[in-house]
């Protein structure tokens, strides 16, 4: 998947804004845990409820 994004094969954010540098990567068991972790990183430990 990373190859496709770097080479603009996938339409979306990376292609539109030409952002291709991967800064951080984490693997998760399921989508729910990935979304929860993304919110933790975005908002810090004081997540809005």
MODELLER restraints for C-alpha pairs under 7 A, 6 or more apart:
rsr = mdl.restraints
at = mdl.atoms
rsr.add(forms.Gaussian(group=physical.xy_distance, feature=features.Distance(at['CA:4:A'], at['CA:10:A']), mean=6.09, stdev=0.5))
rsr.add(forms.Gaussian(group=physical.xy_distance, feature=features.Distance(at['CA:5:A'], at['CA:14:A']), mean=6.55, stdev=0.5))
rsr.add(forms.Gaussian(group=physical.xy_distance, feature=features.Distance(at['CA:6:A'], at['CA:20:A']), mean=5.28, stdev=0.5))
rsr.add(forms.Gaussian(group=physical.xy_distance, feature=features.Distance(at['CA:8:A'], at['CA:15:A']), mean=5.25, stdev=0.5))
rsr.add(forms.Gaussian(group=physical.xy_distance, feature=features.Distance(at['CA:14:A'], at['CA:20:A']), mean=6.41, stdev=0.5))
rsr.add(forms.Gaussian(group=physical.xy_distance, feature=features.Distance(at['CA:28:A'], at['CA:34:A']), mean=5.64, stdev=0.5))
rsr.add(forms.Gaussian(group=physical.xy_distance, feature=features.Distance(at['CA:40:A'], at['CA:47:A']), mean=6.44, stdev=0.5))
